[in-house]
Amino acid sequence: YRHTLVLTVRGDGKDIPAFFILGQYANASYASGRRPDPGVSPVSGMNLEMMKAYVDHLNMYVEKPSLLLLDKLSSHTSKKTLRYIESFQTINGRQKFVVKYFPTRTPFLVSPLDNSLNALFKKNFYRYDRSTLEKKEKSAYLAWREVSNENIRSYFDKCGLVGKRRLKTLEEEFMK
């Protein structure tokens, strides 16, 4: 069975808990917990509804306008998703999320997660018992919590992705 774990990092190293998407299948047994209720479509990963739920999750941990870097998965780029993301505002009425997409076929080259932090996460994750669905989900959360805020902050500092530069300057540098 396939499940999706969405890991999110902030340049300042502030911890954002992982977001777990339980993979569901129409032919799974009810006892497995992987079969959706009657009349409900199975979830096989990040789709529009899961993307909205993820943005709601993310919204709980973000107060200031923030750059949200995404790959070009269809659930990330749909107009409905973009409108939903852009509907969030800060307390003073500014747009909370500014969405930028990794250029096609490049996330593995430039993504902070792909270049550093996923390896730390996976090293932790594979140490835990993942023999049942409950243990697998718990392992994912525990493994992500072990990636320290200092690891995250240090990675962003070393790559020049954060600092005292204006958001526009960071966006321009990123898009180069």
Solvent accessible surface area in square Angstrom, and as a share of the most:
residue,aa,sasa,rsa
1,Y,141,0.54
2,R,171,0.62
3,H,27,0.12
4,T,29,0.17
5,L,45,0.22
6,V,24,0.14
7,L,23,0.11
8,T,16,0.09
9,V,27,0.15
10,R,58,0.21
11,G,14,0.13
12,D,71,0.37
13,G,0,0.00
14,K,78,0.33
15,D,55,0.29
16,I,2,0.01
17,P,47,0.29
18,A,5,0.04
19,F,30,0.12
20,F,29,0.12
21,I,2,0.01
22,L,52,0.26
23,G,1,0.01
24,Q,37,0.16
25,Y,60,0.23
26,A,64,0.50
27,N,135,0.69
28,A,4,0.03
29,S,64,0.41
30,Y,138,0.52
31,A,106,0.82
32,S,34,0.22
33,G,41,0.39
34,R,35,0.13
35,R,88,0.32
36,P,12,0.07
37,D,102,0.53
38,P,117,0.73
39,G,92,0.88
40,V,84,0.48
41,S,85,0.55
42,P,57,0.36
43,V,24,0.14
44,S,81,0.52
45,G,12,0.11
46,M,32,0.14
47,N,57,0.29
48,L,49,0.24
49,E,109,0.49
50,M,46,0.20
51,M,1,0.00
52,K,55,0.23
53,A,37,0.28
54,Y,9,0.03
55,V,0,0.00
56,D,64,0.33
57,H,26,0.11
58,L,3,0.02
59,N,44,0.23
60,M,134,0.60
61,Y,53,0.20
62,V,7,0.04
63,E,113,0.51
64,K,152,0.64
65,P,37,0.23
66,S,35,0.22
67,L,47,0.23
68,L,15,0.07
69,L,45,0.22
70,L,14,0.07
71,D,55,0.29
72,K,103,0.44
73,L,82,0.41
74,S,87,0.56
75,S,9,0.06
76,H,21,0.09
77,T,54,0.31
78,S,39,0.25
79,K,159,0.67
80,K,117,0.50
81,T,1,0.01
82,L,52,0.26
83,R,151,0.55
84,Y,62,0.24
85,I,0,0.00
86,E,74,0.33
87,S,72,0.46
88,F,32,0.13
89,Q,114,0.51
90,T,15,0.09
91,I,180,0.92
92,N,116,0.59
93,G,41,0.39
94,R,136,0.50
95,Q,74,0.33
96,K,18,0.08
97,F,2,0.01
98,V,38,0.22
99,V,19,0.11
100,K,55,0.23
101,Y,46,0.17
102,F,13,0.06
103,P,54,0.34
104,T,77,0.45
105,R,198,0.72
106,T,32,0.19
107,P,30,0.19
108,F,128,0.53
109,L,105,0.52
110,V,65,0.37
111,S,8,0.05
112,P,9,0.06
113,L,35,0.18
114,D,68,0.35
115,N,71,0.36
116,S,32,0.21
117,L,1,0.00
118,N,34,0.18
119,A,71,0.55
120,L,60,0.30
121,F,17,0.07
122,K,101,0.43
123,K,134,0.57
124,N,14,0.07
125,F,26,0.11
126,Y,133,0.50
127,R,148,0.54
128,Y,63,0.24
129,D,78,0.40
130,R,92,0.34
131,S,88,0.57
132,T,63,0.37
133,L,25,0.12
134,E,124,0.56
135,K,91,0.39
136,K,55,0.23
137,E,57,0.26
138,K,128,0.54
139,S,4,0.02
140,A,3,0.02
141,Y,72,0.27
142,L,48,0.24
143,A,0,0.00
144,W,3,0.01
145,R,168,0.61
146,E,73,0.33
147,V,6,0.03
148,S,47,0.30
149,N,58,0.30
150,E,103,0.46
151,N,60,0.31
152,I,2,0.01
153,R,89,0.33
154,S,31,0.20
155,Y,41,0.16
156,F,16,0.07
157,D,86,0.44
158,K,170,0.72
159,C,57,0.34
160,G,29,0.27
161,L,48,0.24
162,V,42,0.24
163,G,53,0.51
164,K,208,0.88
165,R,88,0.32
166,R,169,0.62
167,L,62,0.31
168,K,109,0.46
169,T,39,0.23
170,L,28,0.14
171,E,16,0.07
172,E,93,0.42
173,E,75,0.33
174,F,31,0.13
175,M,97,0.43
176,K,200,0.85
